[in-house]
Amino acid sequence: MTSLPLHIVRGACGHDCPDTCSWIVEVRGGRAERLTGDPTHPFTRGTLCAKVNHYLERVYHPDRVLFPLKRAGRKGEGRFVRVSWDEALADIASRWSAIVEGFGAEAILPYSSAGVQALIQTASIDRRLFGSMGCSNLERKICGGTAAAGLSATIGCGTGIDPEDVVHSRFIVLWGTNTIVTNLHLWPLVREARSRGAKIVVVDPIRTRTAEDADWHLQIKPASDATLALAMMHVMIRDGLVDHEYVSQHAIGFDALADRAAQYSPERVSQAVGLPSEVIERFAREYATTQPSLLRPLIGLEHHRSGAMQFRTLACLAVLSGSWKHRGGGLARSTHALQFAALNMDSVLMPEVYKPGVRTLNMRDLGNDLCSRDLDPAVRALMVYSTNPMVTMPNQDRIREGLLREDLFTVVHELFVTDTALYADYVLPATSQIEHLDLSPAWGHLYLGLNRPAIAPRGESVSNTELFRRLAGALGRTETWLFESDESMVRAALASGHPWLEGISFERLWDQGYARLNSPEDWRPFANGAFATPSGKAELYSESLMEAGHDPLPWTGEVRAGDGLQLITGKSLHYLNSGYNNMERHRRRAGELFVEIHPDDARTRRVATGDMVRVWNERGEVRAMCSVSDRVRPGVAWMPFGGFTDAGGTRRSVNLLTPEEPTDWGGGSGLYDAFVEVAPAAR
Ligand code: SF4
């Protein structure tokens, strides 16, 4: 074996993570022997995270689905038999055709998310096929949509500066983001900024690892972010710390905002925010006067009912401070919009072939939509790929109820028999990231990666694109755009003519693995205004929001109150959403599902660290190990989401407890507006 030549193949991680690490796969005799980070990548610098360091164990895991499987037992039982691709495709095509004939194509719901996060495997042939059939559209806004919509209301887009420019910042506010765990390659740049004199502030109800390493942690109450930001504006306006030159040139609505902010004195909001007024005063002054100041909100804030307003309000802070003028100043969020603006996305998605007037269902509502008696037509076929909604979507028991419907025909394309796949009529084998081609636009930096297939698809697994080419064929479709090759789609996406892609060819990416977009070296997107809002200015007062029925000015947002402890769920170190939970190494390291509560709350509930507890609300109940810690504020319960199942041994996840209630705008879900009770449980 060792006499066979060693091949080096460059690729990129396809997980739902801002970093999009470049990696190198060493392949001998068709088998991947080693997968390591690419040390030449300027942002990810050769390190992978705890999840992906053992990626090849996932690729070669004995539990991988390698052949099409057909259900042989009751739904949820997990009994399947192997069938041929021909049999599976013919049956699926026949069932779908009958559903279209009997109920219309909207009775088919394609359901996917960021399980493969890249370009064509995330969305290409699938969109063309389902769009041209007139199947129900899926609004995929559970993550990122609300944040982008909130920022857009103020600055016209959901992005900001190049995150690598954080090294130029002097006052960095990591707002609701646990950078060390969920955006780990940004952290060395944050530290570099600190070595140049920057102060690192974390705003978070939880004392995360990032908060522990920061210079200052502001442990606010959940969902009080907009209130805190308004109090900061109050101080800035009162004390003459607003950059009036910038605001007068590049913003509208300052006077109205000033009237609104006058209501938010630090003394008045101190209790609502959970910080002493003098702390709010100091934070506001340091933020306004230490330039360049940078806000870095990522995910946390958007998972509240008021998520969009939280983001909109933060964006106003960056306008009042005038920090956009400075390199490293302003606000930094997802770079996806910058990457997709450079690529020729229409060539990939082909929206011109979609049937018009088709209904859209929001992914957060899956359980209710599957169980609804009012939806017309009812969803009768579900095609799930690149996601595991039974674990990652809110209101898990409602989704289970829907998936158990005997008249629902469910197909799941997956690497493993996930919690969702247990309920499938067919489970089709999916490739891993080292078995297919893709272009990888990152949402945490401005490098574009090319993920080359390092090994042949294992067993009879196929990529998403190949799956939908096969399904199109089985349905009797003949249009050439349903059978376009992966390479052709990647080349077309790169051939946009956008100046940021000049010189970035397929061949160059094939050799180097990645390339940085040609953004200007010193890029300050809003130093001279030019916001992509209807007025072309930063909209401190928004007519568009008013027309849509929202408050045109920033405000606290609709902050939910409830009985019990406010449940905040967060990512863990060893699972990637629901991924890796079937792997012993990761399960061992992650431990059992736990709930973290403050000592005061533990005392009144007579629970202690190490106790098995019940955590419940009106939606259901899970068992978890209790962890008592002042890492969390009084009144808050923190639980990891994703791979963990109930500590009592059932397949319940923490999303049993979370609501699908919509955010104010942006299409997300108020996942964090759940309240739970905690009490001792018998072992
Ligand atoms: S999950 Fe994120 S940090 Fe981990 S290897 Fe993938 S891109 Fe890198």
Boltz pocket constraint, residues with backbone or C-beta under 6 A from the ligand:
constraints:
  - pocket:
      binder: B
      contacts: [[A, 13], [A, 14], [A, 15], [A, 16], [A, 17], [A, 18], [A, 19], [A, 20], [A, 21], [A, 47], [A, 48], [A, 49], [A, 50], [A, 51], [A, 52], [A, 184], [A, 576]]
      max_distance: 6.0
